[in-house]
Amino acid sequence: MSNVFVVLSSAGPGRDRNKRTRQQPFWDEHAAFIDALTDGFIMLGGPFEADGGAMLIVRAESEEDVRSKLQPDPWYIHGILALQSIRQWEIFVNTFDAPA
């Protein structure tokens, strides 16, 4: 059984605050890395354009599993993002599966 986690990141020291998300160094490598994790791990994700951070909603067995999956992200490696927190989250309201 997997758990849901919220992953919050802030702008790292390598982020160019004068450029938008897709203009950052290593964008293509980061995007390919994230795309490879969308099958069963990443549920939702995206940037906070105003401050250069990001949030992911992921499924994993443990916080350690989340860390190990995200550690090779080129943006963490090169300091574009800095991991701030990983918090387990119990979903009480979910309208994504509701009929239209």
N, C-alpha and C positions, 0 to 999 in steps of 0.2 A: 504494500500500500504506500502510495506516495503522498507527500505533504506539499502544501503550497507555501512559497516564500516570497517576500518582497525584498528586492535588492535595490538599494539606493547608492548611487555614485555621484560624486561631485566632479567639477572640472579639475583636472590634474595640472601639475606644473608644466606639462608639455602642450597644453591646449592653447591655441591661438584665439584669444577672446575677440579678435577682430574678424574672425571667420565663422561662418555658420557650420553646422554639424557635418554636412557632406563635403565641405571644403577643408576639413582638418587633415593633417598628415595621417597616413595609413588608413584612410577611409575605406578603400577597396578591400584591404586585408581584414579590417574589422567587420565590414558588412558580410563578407564571405564566411567569417568565423561565426557570426551571429546567425546567419541563414542556416548553417549546418546544425544549429542547436534548436531549431524550431520544431523538429519532429519529436514531440514528447517531453521536451524540457522547457523551452520558453513558451509561455502562453500569451503574454502581452509584453510590449516594451517600446520605449521611445525616449527621446531627449527632452530635457527642460531647456528650451532655447534661450531663455532669459539669463540663466546662470551657467550654462554649459554642462550641467549634470544630466543624469538619466535614471530611469526606473525600469526594472524588469519584474514581471510576475512569472515565477518558474515553478515547476513540479520536480521534487527530488525527495530522496529518503531522509536526508539530513543536511544541516548547514555545511558540514564538511564536504558532502557531495556537491553542493552548490559552489563552494570555493574551488574545488578541484576542477570542475567543468569550466569555470570562468577564468581561472588563473592564466591560461595560455592566450587570452584575448590580446591582440596586438595593442589595443588602446590602453589596457592596464600595464602591459610590458613597457610601453613608450611614454606612459604618464599623461596620456590625453584624458583619461578618466582615473579617478582614485576611488576605490571601493570604500564606502562609508559604513554600510550596515547590511546585514542579512537577517531578516526577521521572519519567523514562522507566522503564518496568517491563517486563521480559520474563517472561511467564507460563510457568512450568514445569508447574504442576499446575492443572487445570481440571476440576472434577467437575460443573459446571453442565450440560454436554452429555452426561454419562454416562447410559446407559439405567437405568431404575429396576428 
